[in-house]
């Protein structure tokens, strides 16, 4: 009996040492658990770049089995700073994230926002995207040279529409274009819309001479022939889009937009890590990689402190550009 008892003890010890426990303490996997009740705030209107990015990311999460039942909701206003104020006021809420990007960085300055992205918790940078210079299918402009000639001759009578407020990417791109062709940014007749969705109707209807927005927002209309692309702002041509870069067309400007995710300030370490881990894991899924290809986005993943350092650099860069253009 004593031998049998001793053997039982040895067997139990070996079982503990050799077989991984079936019940985890949660310390290794809690950061990867689904976040119940997660909501994503979009700080501009439906159809804009932040909206498309947020809804695409949430669908990819769901399809990949990472996160389900995520609510995406829109809170537009003041170039994204209304939504930013809401996020900053939700201090400690680990179930809220905000889709954002370069536009919000600039809007903080031009809208004199009392809060900035430095007041948020950086989660992840997701994508980079070139802007496109587009006109409606019935526009008299068939190439960028025709547009520039007319723009230089009568700048105030050639309105340009953008889906961001002053300081955002759709505003900065045409201002840099104007400067490159010898126009003062103050001569530019810029018409502001709250997101690419609102801008689209004005471009198609001819209310603006041309529009500047992200390729992902207008790919369907471009492929359907409703919009004509005169140029892309990035360093390279976009596959499937028959248009030169600005540089190729003789305008010495290279410009790309980026989008990412921030959360409220004051998160616990665990809540912050859950959100960072979720977007890190999203980046590696085939569902997200496919979505980026479909939308013409370039992967530019950064997360956590690395993304926080990038935000600080962008804040300084945008402030410098706005001052150079006389807009801040």
C-alpha positions as CSV (number, residue, x, y, z in Angstrom):
1,X,0.0,0.0,0.0
2,X,2.8,2.4,0.8
3,X,4.5,1.6,-2.5
4,X,1.2,2.2,-4.3
5,X,0.7,5.6,-2.5
6,X,4.3,6.7,-3.4
7,X,3.7,5.8,-7.0
8,X,0.5,7.8,-7.1
9,X,2.3,10.9,-5.7
10,X,5.1,10.6,-8.3
11,X,2.5,10.2,-11.1
12,X,0.7,13.3,-9.8
13,X,3.9,15.3,-9.8
14,X,4.8,14.2,-13.3
15,X,1.3,15.1,-14.5
16,X,1.7,18.7,-13.2
17,X,5.2,19.0,-14.7
18,X,4.6,17.5,-18.1
19,X,1.0,18.4,-19.0
20,X,0.1,22.1,-19.5
21,X,-2.7,23.2,-17.2
22,X,-6.2,23.3,-18.7
23,X,-7.2,26.3,-16.6
24,X,-5.2,29.5,-17.2
25,X,-4.8,32.3,-14.7
26,X,-5.6,34.7,-17.6
27,X,-2.3,36.5,-17.4
28,X,-1.1,35.2,-20.7
29,X,-4.3,35.4,-22.7
30,X,-6.3,38.2,-21.2
31,X,-4.8,40.8,-23.5
32,X,-6.0,38.7,-26.5
33,X,-9.6,38.2,-25.3
34,X,-12.4,39.8,-27.1
35,X,-13.4,43.3,-25.8
36,X,-17.0,43.1,-24.9
37,X,-19.0,46.1,-25.9
38,X,-16.3,47.7,-28.0
39,X,-17.3,50.8,-30.0
40,X,-15.4,52.7,-32.7
41,X,-16.2,56.4,-33.1
42,X,-15.8,57.9,-36.6
43,X,-15.3,61.7,-36.3
44,X,-16.7,62.5,-39.7
45,X,-19.7,61.7,-41.9
46,X,-20.5,58.2,-43.4
47,X,-18.6,57.5,-46.6
48,X,-15.4,59.4,-45.6
49,X,-12.0,57.9,-45.2
50,X,-12.1,57.4,-41.4
51,X,-15.5,55.8,-41.8
52,X,-14.4,53.4,-44.6
53,X,-11.3,52.5,-42.7
54,X,-13.1,51.8,-39.4
55,X,-15.9,49.7,-41.0
56,X,-13.4,47.8,-43.1
57,X,-11.2,47.0,-40.1
58,X,-14.2,45.9,-38.0
59,X,-15.4,43.6,-40.8
60,X,-11.9,42.1,-41.2
61,X,-11.8,41.5,-37.4
62,X,-15.1,39.7,-37.5
63,X,-14.3,37.6,-40.6
64,X,-11.0,36.6,-38.9
65,X,-12.7,35.7,-35.7
66,X,-10.7,38.3,-33.6
67,X,-13.6,40.5,-32.5
68,X,-17.3,40.4,-33.1
69,X,-20.3,42.7,-32.5
70,X,-18.2,45.9,-32.7
71,X,-20.4,49.0,-33.1
72,X,-19.2,51.8,-35.4
73,X,-20.9,55.2,-35.0
74,X,-20.4,58.6,-36.5
75,X,-19.9,61.9,-34.6
76,X,-18.9,64.5,-37.2
77,X,-18.0,68.1,-36.7
78,X,-15.2,70.6,-36.8
79,X,-12.9,68.5,-38.9
80,X,-13.0,65.6,-36.4
81,X,-12.3,67.6,-33.3
82,X,-15.9,67.1,-32.0
83,X,-15.2,63.4,-31.9
84,X,-11.8,64.0,-30.5
85,X,-13.3,65.9,-27.6
86,X,-15.7,63.1,-26.9
87,X,-12.9,60.6,-26.8
88,X,-10.8,62.7,-24.4
89,X,-13.8,63.2,-22.1
90,X,-14.3,59.4,-21.9
91,X,-11.2,59.0,-19.7
92,X,-10.5,55.4,-18.6
93,X,-13.1,53.9,-21.1
94,X,-11.3,50.8,-22.5
95,X,-14.3,49.9,-24.7
96,X,-14.0,53.0,-27.0
97,X,-11.6,53.7,-29.9
98,X,-11.6,56.4,-32.5
99,X,-10.7,56.1,-36.2
100,X,-8.5,59.1,-37.1
101,X,-5.6,60.3,-39.2
102,X,-3.6,63.2,-40.5
103,X,-6.7,65.3,-40.9
104,X,-7.4,65.4,-37.2
105,X,-3.8,66.5,-36.5
106,X,-4.3,69.6,-38.7
107,X,-7.9,70.3,-37.5
108,X,-6.7,70.7,-33.9
109,X,-4.8,73.8,-35.0
110,X,-7.2,75.3,-37.5
111,X,-10.3,74.8,-35.3
112,X,-8.4,75.9,-32.1
113,X,-9.4,72.7,-30.4
114,X,-9.0,72.8,-26.6
115,X,-7.8,69.2,-26.8
116,X,-5.3,67.4,-29.1
117,X,-4.2,63.9,-30.0
118,X,-1.5,64.2,-27.4
119,X,-4.4,63.9,-24.9
120,X,-5.4,60.4,-26.2
121,X,-3.9,56.9,-25.8
122,X,-2.2,55.9,-29.1
123,X,-3.2,52.5,-30.2
124,X,-2.2,51.8,-33.8
125,X,-1.3,53.4,-37.2
126,X,-3.1,51.2,-39.8
127,X,-2.5,52.4,-43.4
128,X,-1.1,55.0,-45.7
129,X,-3.0,56.2,-48.7
130,X,-2.2,58.6,-51.6
131,X,-4.8,61.2,-52.5
132,X,-6.2,61.5,-56.0
133,X,-7.1,64.6,-58.0
134,X,-10.5,63.8,-59.5
135,X,-13.1,65.4,-61.8
136,X,-16.5,64.2,-62.9
137,X,-16.9,62.4,-66.1
138,X,-18.4,65.5,-67.8
139,X,-15.6,67.8,-66.7
140,X,-13.8,69.8,-69.4
141,X,-10.5,68.8,-67.8
142,X,-9.0,65.6,-69.4
143,X,-5.5,65.9,-68.0
144,X,-3.8,67.8,-65.2
145,X,-2.1,70.2,-67.5
146,X,-5.5,71.6,-68.7
147,X,-6.6,72.0,-65.1
148,X,-3.4,73.7,-63.9
149,X,-3.4,76.2,-66.9
150,X,-7.0,77.2,-66.0
151,X,-6.2,77.3,-62.3
152,X,-3.2,79.6,-62.7
153,X,-5.1,81.9,-65.0
154,X,-8.1,82.4,-62.7
155,X,-7.4,80.7,-59.3
156,X,-10.4,82.2,-57.5
157,X,-12.8,80.9,-60.1
158,X,-11.5,77.3,-60.0
159,X,-12.9,75.9,-56.7
160,X,-11.3,72.8,-55.3
161,X,-13.2,70.6,-52.9
162,X,-11.8,68.4,-50.1
163,X,-13.2,66.1,-47.6
164,X,-11.3,67.6,-44.7
165,X,-11.2,70.9,-42.9
166,X,-8.2,73.3,-43.3
167,X,-5.1,71.5,-42.0
168,X,-6.4,68.1,-43.2
169,X,-4.9,66.0,-46.0
170,X,-7.5,67.0,-48.6
171,X,-6.7,70.6,-47.8
172,X,-2.9,70.3,-47.5
173,X,-2.5,68.5,-50.8
174,X,-4.0,71.2,-53.1
175,X,-2.3,73.9,-51.1
176,X,1.0,72.3,-51.7
177,X,0.1,71.8,-55.3
178,X,-0.8,75.6,-55.6
179,X,2.5,76.5,-54.0
180,X,4.4,74.3,-56.5
181,X,2.8,75.9,-59.5
182,X,3.4,79.4,-58.3
183,X,0.1,80.3,-56.7
184,X,-0.3,81.6,-53.1
185,X,-2.3,79.3,-50.9
186,X,-4.4,82.3,-50.0
187,X,-5.5,82.5,-53.6
188,X,-7.0,79.0,-53.5
189,X,-10.8,78.8,-53.4
190,X,-11.0,75.7,-51.1
191,X,-14.5,74.3,-50.4
192,X,-14.6,72.2,-47.3
193,X,-16.8,69.1,-46.9
194,X,-17.1,66.8,-43.9
195,X,-15.6,63.7,-45.5
196,X,-15.3,62.3,-49.0
197,X,-18.9,61.1,-49.0
198,X,-20.2,64.7,-48.9
199,X,-17.5,65.8,-51.4
200,X,-18.5,63.2,-54.0
201,X,-21.9,64.7,-54.9
202,X,-20.3,68.1,-55.5
203,X,-17.6,66.7,-57.8
204,X,-20.1,64.7,-59.8
205,X,-22.4,67.7,-60.0
206,X,-19.7,70.1,-61.0
207,X,-20.1,72.4,-58.0
208,X,-16.3,72.3,-57.7
209,X,-13.8,72.2,-60.5
210,X,-12.0,69.3,-59.0
211,X,-11.8,67.3,-55.8
212,X,-8.9,65.9,-53.7
213,X,-9.5,62.8,-51.6
214,X,-8.3,59.3,-50.8
215,X,-8.3,56.7,-53.5
216,X,-10.1,54.2,-51.2
217,X,-13.1,56.5,-50.9
218,X,-13.6,56.8,-54.7
219,X,-12.4,53.5,-56.2
220,X,-15.9,52.3,-57.0
221,X,-16.8,55.5,-58.8
222,X,-13.5,55.6,-60.7
223,X,-13.9,52.0,-61.9
224,X,-17.5,52.8,-62.9
225,X,-16.3,55.7,-65.0
226,X,-18.2,58.3,-63.0
227,X,-14.9,60.0,-61.9
228,X,-11.8,60.7,-63.9
229,X,-8.4,60.7,-62.1
230,X,-6.1,63.4,-63.3
231,X,-3.2,62.6,-60.9
232,X,-2.2,60.8,-57.8
233,X,-0.3,62.5,-55.0
234,X,1.9,59.6,-53.8
235,X,5.4,58.7,-55.0
236,X,4.2,55.9,-57.4
237,X,1.3,55.3,-59.7
238,X,-1.7,53.3,-58.4
239,X,-2.2,49.9,-60.0
240,X,-5.4,49.9,-62.0
241,X,-5.7,53.7,-62.1
242,X,-4.7,55.3,-65.4
243,X,-3.2,58.5,-64.0
244,X,0.3,59.9,-63.5
245,X,1.8,61.0,-60.2
246,X,1.9,64.8,-59.6
247,X,5.7,64.6,-60.1
248,X,5.3,62.9,-63.5
249,X,2.8,65.6,-64.5
250,X,5.3,68.4,-63.7
251,X,4.1,69.3,-60.2
252,X,6.9,68.8,-57.6
253,X,4.7,67.5,-54.8
254,X,4.6,64.0,-53.1
255,X,2.0,63.6,-50.5
256,X,0.4,60.7,-48.6
257,X,-2.3,60.4,-46.0
258,X,-2.3,58.0,-43.1
259,X,-5.0,56.7,-40.7
260,X,-5.0,55.0,-37.4
261,X,-6.7,54.5,-34.1
262,X,-6.6,56.2,-30.7
263,X,-8.4,55.6,-27.4
264,X,-9.4,57.7,-24.4
265,X,-6.7,58.8,-21.9
266,X,-6.2,57.2,-18.6
267,X,-6.6,53.5,-19.7
268,X,-5.5,50.8,-17.4
269,X,-2.4,48.9,-18.7
270,X,-4.6,45.8,-19.4
271,X,-7.2,47.8,-21.4
272,X,-4.6,49.5,-23.4
273,X,-2.8,46.2,-24.1
274,X,-6.1,44.6,-25.2
275,X,-6.6,47.3,-27.8
276,X,-3.0,47.3,-29.0
277,X,-3.0,43.5,-29.3
278,X,-6.3,43.5,-31.2
279,X,-4.9,45.8,-33.9
280,X,-1.6,44.0,-34.0
281,X,-3.3,40.7,-34.6
282,X,-5.6,42.3,-37.2
283,X,-2.6,43.5,-39.2
284,X,-1.4,39.9,-39.6
285,X,-4.7,38.5,-40.9
286,X,-5.3,37.6,-44.6
287,X,-8.6,39.3,-44.3
288,X,-7.0,42.7,-43.5
289,X,-4.3,42.2,-46.1
290,X,-6.9,41.6,-48.8
291,X,-8.9,44.6,-47.6
292,X,-5.8,46.9,-48.0
293,X,-5.2,45.6,-51.5
294,X,-8.8,46.2,-52.5
295,X,-8.8,49.8,-51.2
296,X,-5.4,50.8,-52.5
297,X,-3.9,51.2,-49.0
298,X,-0.3,50.6,-48.1
299,X,0.4,48.8,-44.9
300,X,2.1,51.2,-42.4
301,X,1.5,49.4,-39.1
302,X,2.8,50.9,-35.9
303,X,1.4,50.4,-32.5
304,X,1.6,51.5,-28.9
305,X,4.6,53.7,-28.0
306,X,6.0,53.6,-31.5
307,X,2.7,55.1,-32.9
308,X,2.8,57.6,-30.0
309,X,6.2,58.8,-31.1
310,X,5.0,59.1,-34.7
311,X,2.0,61.2,-33.6
312,X,4.3,63.6,-31.8
313,X,6.4,64.0,-35.0
314,X,3.3,64.5,-37.2
315,X,2.0,67.1,-34.8
316,X,5.2,69.1,-35.2
317,X,5.4,68.6,-39.0
318,X,1.8,69.7,-39.6
319,X,2.2,72.8,-37.4
320,X,5.3,73.7,-39.4
321,X,3.6,73.2,-42.8
322,X,0.5,75.3,-41.7
323,X,2.7,78.1,-40.6
324,X,4.7,78.0,-43.8
325,X,1.5,78.2,-45.8
326,X,0.3,81.1,-43.6
327,X,-2.7,79.0,-42.3
328,X,-1.8,78.8,-38.7
